[in-house]
Amino acid sequence: MILSSRMERLQNTELLMLMELASSKDIISFAGGFPSPDAFPAKEMALATQEVFKHSSKEALQYASTSGFEPLRQLIADRTNKKQNMTLNLEEILITSGSQQSLDMFGKLLLDEGDIVLCESPSYIGAINAFNAYQPEFIEVTTAEDGINIESLKNILSLKGKDIRMIYVIPDFQNPTGRVWSLEKRKAFMAVMSAYEIPIIEDMAYYDLAYEELDRPTLSSLDKKGQVVSLGTFSKIFCPGLRIGWIQASRLILDQIRLLKPNMDLSSSSIAQRQIYQYMMMYDLEAHIEKVNGIYKRRRDLMLDIIEGEFPKGIQYMKPKGGLFTWVEMPRGKDAKVLLELALKEKVAFVPGNSFFPKSNVPESMRINFSCMDDSKLEKGGKILGAIMHRFLEG
């Protein structure tokens, strides 16, 4: 079998490894960015599903519109308008099969071989892999704790602006670092980007997972020219198994996406869209998210306590204000992939950080997820990983 040339760029298997580790019962996994099963509203979803099949079983079992179930799209638009003081309508919302499909579609829509993609350094491995299939060149923009480096961005734009096809960013509780952009960085970023005709892909997967009040308007709410595409998902705040996300963008952009999507899956799941809609009609989604955040905040605090008490003193780590991850860096000269080999022998997993850099080499870094394991496994796995790290740094 002769493979296409693009497959040479898809040899990074870390994302596949994350999904496989999730199904392993004997591994304490800090690897995948998985929501906690404790947060799934199983009983409520069972009742919502009964209502779907009671009133619209034929429609639920049929193909859906490519754009998605209109009542759900309207609920998403209404919710966004309320939270961000916007004036969206359902024509600016398109349902996708998870936000990962959205990333793939924008790679297909915007990128030819050799085109430039800007991203934060580091950035989400799933986005890197999705765009990589279309053979672009990545340029990393350095990123601080309060967000993207504006001067670095300006320098890159002045040199490469005409060749840049998109910039991909995660302003809220970033995967992998947990960073959140300050209000000043958001405004400065949009002021700089407004001088260019470069699409901005704003990944909002973690936007609602906030553990404290912060002034953080979305980039789309600051957009004056229809430049920002926001990617939303129910996976992190609700039920990832439903595989339902959405794209919020101008009608001009969504008209192009509507041409692509039928060639990928015809439509997203009819049943899943109606299940989510029915849940939102019967129950309070915001109250559910508040409950989810209570679980994750407690586990974040526990993970940080474990890092502070059990990990070696020579490491550095982020203290995220939301999201599902913390970012750890060992002293230079140490390789997290070697540490992972040692940890897996003792049934503990995490993700080496190098996978989140499309070009840079930062082998001493790692991403640790704290949302999926219960408290007892967090404590057990954290202590094991801390002991292994002590031996690794000393040896």
C-alpha positions in Angstrom: 0.0 0.0 0.0 1.4 3.4 -1.0 0.4 6.2 1.4 -0.1 9.8 0.6 2.7 12.2 1.4 0.7 13.9 4.1 0.9 10.7 6.2 4.6 11.4 6.7 3.5 14.5 8.8 1.1 12.5 10.9 3.5 10.2 12.7 3.1 12.0 16.0 1.2 9.2 17.9 0.8 11.0 21.3 -2.9 11.9 20.6 -3.6 8.3 19.7 -1.8 7.2 22.9 -4.0 9.5 25.0 -7.1 7.9 23.7 -5.8 4.4 24.2 -4.7 5.0 27.7 -8.1 6.2 28.6 -9.5 2.7 28.1 -6.8 1.1 30.2 -8.3 0.2 33.6 -4.9 -0.4 35.4 -3.3 2.9 34.5 -3.6 6.1 36.6 -3.7 8.5 33.7 -2.9 12.2 34.0 -2.6 12.1 30.2 -5.9 12.7 28.4 -7.9 15.9 28.7 -10.9 13.8 29.7 -13.9 15.2 31.7 -14.8 13.3 34.9 -17.5 10.6 34.6 -18.7 11.9 38.0 -19.8 15.0 36.2 -22.0 13.3 33.6 -25.8 13.9 34.1 -26.7 10.3 33.3 -30.2 10.2 34.9 -31.2 13.5 33.4 -29.9 12.5 30.0 -32.0 9.2 30.2 -35.1 11.3 30.8 -34.3 13.8 28.1 -33.7 10.9 25.6 -37.1 9.4 26.5 -38.7 12.7 25.6 -36.8 12.8 22.3 -38.1 9.4 21.3 -41.5 10.1 22.6 -42.0 13.2 20.5 -39.5 13.1 17.5 -38.2 9.5 17.1 -38.4 9.5 13.3 -36.5 12.8 13.1 -33.9 11.7 15.6 -33.1 8.6 13.7 -32.9 10.3 10.3 -30.1 12.3 8.7 -29.9 15.9 10.1 -29.4 19.2 8.3 -25.8 19.8 7.4 -26.0 23.1 9.4 -27.5 21.3 12.4 -30.7 21.2 14.4 -32.1 24.7 14.2 -33.5 24.9 17.8 -30.2 23.8 19.2 -28.3 26.4 17.1 -30.7 29.1 18.4 -30.1 28.0 22.0 -26.3 28.3 21.4 -26.7 31.7 19.8 -28.9 32.9 22.7 -26.5 31.6 25.3 -23.6 33.3 23.7 -25.4 36.6 23.3 -26.3 36.6 27.0 -22.8 35.7 28.2 -20.9 37.9 25.8 -23.4 40.8 25.1 -23.5 39.9 21.4 -26.3 39.8 18.8 -25.8 36.4 17.1 -28.5 34.5 15.3 -28.7 30.9 14.4 -27.3 31.5 10.9 -24.0 32.3 12.5 -23.9 28.9 14.3 -23.1 25.6 12.6 -23.1 22.2 14.4 -20.1 19.9 14.1 -19.1 16.5 15.2 -16.9 17.8 18.0 -14.6 20.7 17.7 -11.9 18.4 16.3 -13.9 18.2 13.1 -14.0 22.0 13.1 -10.2 22.1 13.2 -9.9 19.7 10.3 -12.4 21.6 8.2 -10.5 24.9 8.7 -7.3 23.2 7.7 -9.0 21.9 4.6 -10.6 25.3 3.9 -7.6 27.6 4.4 -4.3 25.7 3.9 -2.3 24.6 1.0 1.2 23.1 1.2 3.7 25.6 2.5 1.2 28.1 3.9 1.9 29.5 7.3 0.0 28.8 10.4 0.7 30.9 13.6 0.0 29.3 17.0 0.9 29.8 20.6 4.0 28.2 21.9 3.1 25.6 23.1 -0.3 24.7 21.6 -3.0 22.0 21.4 -1.6 18.8 20.0 -5.0 18.0 18.3 -4.9 21.2 16.3 -1.3 20.8 15.3 -2.1 17.3 14.0 -5.3 18.4 12.2 -3.5 21.3 10.4 -0.4 19.2 9.8 -2.4 17.0 7.4 -2.5 19.9 5.0 1.3 20.4 5.0 1.7 23.9 6.3 4.6 25.7 7.9 4.1 26.5 11.6 5.5 29.6 13.3 5.2 29.6 17.0 4.5 32.9 18.8 6.0 33.0 22.3 3.5 33.0 25.1 3.7 34.3 28.7 1.5 33.5 31.7 -0.9 36.3 30.8 -1.1 35.3 27.1 0.4 35.7 23.7 3.5 37.9 23.3 2.3 40.9 21.4 5.7 42.2 20.3 6.7 38.7 19.0 3.4 38.6 17.1 4.0 42.1 15.5 7.5 41.0 14.4 6.2 37.9 12.8 3.4 39.7 11.0 5.7 42.4 9.7 7.9 39.7 8.1 5.4 37.0 7.1 2.0 38.7 7.1 1.2 38.2 3.4 1.9 34.4 3.6 0.0 33.7 6.8 -3.3 31.9 6.3 -4.5 31.6 9.9 -3.7 32.1 13.5 -4.9 29.5 16.1 -5.2 30.5 19.7 -6.7 29.3 23.0 -7.2 32.4 25.2 -9.0 30.6 28.0 -7.3 28.0 30.2 -5.1 26.9 27.4 -4.4 23.3 26.5 -1.7 22.4 27.5 -0.5 25.0 29.9 -3.7 26.2 31.6 -2.8 29.9 30.9 -5.5 32.5 30.5 -5.1 35.7 28.5 -5.5 39.0 30.4 -8.0 41.6 29.2 -5.1 43.8 28.1 -3.7 41.0 25.9 -7.0 40.3 24.3 -7.6 43.9 23.3 -4.0 44.4 22.1 -4.1 41.1 20.1 -7.3 42.2 18.3 -6.0 45.7 17.7 -2.9 44.2 16.0 -4.7 41.5 14.0 -7.4 44.0 12.7 -4.8 45.5 10.4 -4.6 42.1 8.6 -7.0 39.9 6.7 -5.9 36.8 8.6 -8.6 34.5 10.0 -8.4 34.0 13.8 -9.4 30.6 15.0 -10.4 31.0 18.7 -10.7 27.6 20.4 -13.2 28.0 23.3 -13.3 24.4 24.5 -12.4 25.4 28.1 -14.0 28.8 28.2 -16.7 27.9 30.7 -14.3 25.9 33.1 -13.4 28.9 35.2 -12.7 28.6 38.9 -12.7 32.3 39.7 -14.2 35.5 38.2 -12.0 37.0 35.5 -12.6 39.8 33.0 -12.1 37.8 29.7 -14.4 38.8 26.8 -14.1 36.3 23.9 -12.1 37.5 20.9 -15.2 37.2 18.8 -17.0 39.7 21.0 -14.1 42.1 20.4 -14.1 41.5 16.6 -15.2 44.4 14.5 -14.7 42.9 11.0 -15.9 39.2 11.1 -12.3 38.0 11.4 -12.7 35.6 14.3 -14.0 32.1 14.1 -14.9 30.6 17.5 -15.0 26.9 18.1 -17.3 25.6 20.9 -18.0 22.2 22.2 -20.2 20.4 24.7 -17.5 17.8 25.3 -15.8 19.6 28.2 -18.8 21.0 29.9 -21.3 18.3 29.3 -21.0 14.8 27.6 -18.0 14.2 25.3 -19.5 10.9 24.0 -22.2 12.8 22.2 -19.5 14.4 20.0 -21.3 17.7 19.4 -19.5 21.0 18.9 -20.2 24.2 16.9 -18.6 26.9 14.8 -19.5 30.5 15.5 -18.6 32.6 12.5 -19.8 35.1 9.9 -22.3 33.8 7.3 -19.6 34.2 4.6 -17.3 31.8 6.3 -20.0 29.3 7.3 -21.2 29.2 3.7 -17.8 27.8 2.8 -17.9 25.3 5.7 -21.3 24.1 4.5 -19.7 23.0 1.2 -17.1 21.0 3.1 -19.0 19.3 5.8 -21.3 17.0 3.6 -18.1 15.5 2.2 -16.9 14.6 5.7 -20.0 13.2 7.5 -23.1 14.5 5.7 -24.3 15.7 9.1 -23.6 15.5 12.8 -25.7 13.1 14.9 -29.4 13.8 14.8 -30.0 12.0 18.1 -27.2 13.7 20.0 -28.3 17.1 18.9 -31.8 16.5 20.0 -30.7 15.0 23.3 -28.7 18.1 24.1 -31.5 20.4 23.1 -34.0 18.5 25.2 -31.7 18.5 28.2 -31.3 22.3 27.9 -35.1 22.7 27.7 -35.7 20.5 30.8 -32.7 21.4 33.0 -30.3 24.2 33.8 -27.1 23.8 31.9 -25.4 26.7 33.8 -26.1 24.9 37.1 -24.6 21.8 35.7 -21.5 23.7 34.6 -21.2 25.2 38.1 -21.3 21.7 39.6 -18.7 20.5 37.1 -16.4 23.4 38.0 -16.8 22.6 41.7 -15.5 19.1 41.1 -12.6 20.3 38.9 -11.6 23.1 41.2 -11.3 20.7 44.1 -9.2 18.3 42.0 -7.0 21.2 40.8 -6.4 22.2 44.4 -5.5 18.6 45.3 -3.2 18.2 42.3 -1.4 21.5 43.2 -1.0 20.3 46.8 0.5 17.0 45.6 2.9 18.8 43.3 3.9 21.2 46.1 4.4 18.4 48.6 5.5 15.4 46.6 7.4 16.7 43.5 11.0 17.8 43.6 11.7 21.4 44.5 13.6 22.1 41.3 10.6 22.0 39.1 8.3 24.8 37.9 4.5 24.5 37.4 1.5 26.5 36.4 -1.3 27.3 38.9 -4.3 27.3 36.5 -7.4 29.4 37.2 -9.6 27.1 35.1 -9.5 24.3 32.6 -8.2 20.7 33.0 -4.4 20.9 33.0 -1.3 22.1 34.7 2.0 22.4 33.0 5.2 21.2 34.7 8.8 21.8 33.6 11.8 19.9 35.1 15.4 21.4 35.0 16.9 21.7 31.6 18.7 18.6 30.3 16.0 16.3 31.6 13.7 14.5 29.1 10.0 13.9 30.0 9.8 11.0 27.6 12.3 9.1 29.6 10.4 10.0 32.8 7.2 8.7 31.1 8.9 5.3 30.4 9.7 5.0 34.1 6.2 6.1 35.1 4.4 3.7 32.8 6.3 0.8 34.5 4.5 1.8 37.7 1.2 2.3 35.9 1.1 6.1 35.8 0.8 8.2 32.6 1.1 11.8 31.6 2.0 13.6 28.3 5.5 14.8 27.5 5.4 18.4 26.6 7.4 18.3 23.4 4.3 17.0 21.6 2.7 20.5 22.0 5.4 22.3 20.1 5.2 22.0 16.3 8.8 23.2 15.9 10.5 24.0 19.3 12.2 21.4 21.5 11.3 21.6 25.2 11.9 18.0 26.3 11.8 18.9 30.0 8.1 19.8 29.9 5.0 17.8 30.6 1.2 18.2 30.7 -0.7 16.8 33.7 -4.5 16.5 33.6 -6.3 16.6 37.0 -10.0 16.2 36.0 -10.5 12.6 35.1 -9.1 10.7 38.1 -11.0 10.6 41.4 -9.4 12.0 44.5 -7.9 8.7 45.7 -6.3 8.0 42.3 -5.1 11.6 42.1 -3.3 11.2 45.4 -2.0 7.7 44.7 -0.8 8.6 41.2 0.6 11.9 42.2 2.7 10.4 45.0 4.0 7.7 42.6 4.9 10.2 40.0 6.6 12.5 42.5 8.7 9.6 43.9 9.7 8.6 40.3 10.6 12.2 39.5 12.8 12.5 42.6 14.7 9.4 41.6 14.9 10.6 37.9 16.3 14.0 38.8 18.7 12.7 41.3 19.9 9.9 39.0 
